[in-house]
């Protein structure tokens, strides 16, 4: 392996035989022209690889090179509990959060299987699971508390807890960058977190709360109606909140807070962000409302069946890579989409050009 420095000056591994084609000093317009010319110069009709070409362009522009690469792709599952889960907002009890985290650590969950087959490292973070701390050498301890407060009666997250979440998230991203990772997938686990995501989407959009509330862990129609009533009560407590950080503190979860802060820091570090489904999408929406430029670093991996996710993607103008009718979370969409991301980079790096292959190009451009 050769090595190269990224925008932060850290050393990352570069595949053998690939010379760095750095465009760090050219203008934004020239950068885009050179990347597009490289894509169009491959032995194919222009645009024939569809969304793969858009994805290759995005990653090349992010890394400011026509020879981008992906290094140590890592998924982080952020886990925490929600105080509002004492109400009927989920088909499962809050104990399931800790039980599923143990399942992740034992390697038995869907994300373990999919991450392993995608060649991605999987990390699990305790951002605030209810009950005693889980003692496991592979669990990242980032606990802001034993679950958030019940947002039907008070704000879910205090200012001090938010500061702690932000500090923990920034430190995590720095550790990943020091290890050489330039791709991070964002997943979550937390009973009740679709309710938080629904409130966040509602507060940061023109959508009604009813448009944002779905089945979550599998609530039937009556259960969804009860869930909506509980969330309407929560919203009535803070009817005018619309600032993204205030919305997060009012209705968010520790896992959503740490994801959002980690997304912001990963963007600042020049990393590629793989956004999973509805909950990680809500965390991204908060980061986006605080800094719209973060959109340039984000790949939206799939369209969730959770009711509010299609609305969220539309607000962001995002085209998800997959639509498999999933709504599991855990970053399962990230792991399933990553081979597509890898393929987009591979064709840009490895596919012959018309010139190198001696193939005549189209006279029509």
Secondary structure, DSSP 4 states (H G I P E B T S, - for coil): -EEEE-TTS-EEEE-TT----B-TTS-HHHHHHHHHHHHHTBSS-TTTTTHHHHHHHHHHHHHTBSS----S-EEEEEEE--GGGGSS--SS-THHHHHHHHHHHHT-SHHHHHHHHHT-EEEEEEEE-SSSPP--TTEEE--SSSS---TTTS-SS-HHHHHHHHHHHHHHHHHHHHTT--EEEEEEE-TTHHHHHHHHHHHTSS--HHHH---TTT--HHHHHHHHHHHHHHHHHTTT--SHHHHHHHH--HHHHHHHHHHHHHHHTTPEEEE-SHHHHHHHHHHHHH-GGGGGGEEE-B--SSTTHHHHHHHHT---SB-------TTHHHHHHHHHHHHHHHHHHHSPBHHHHTPPPPTT-
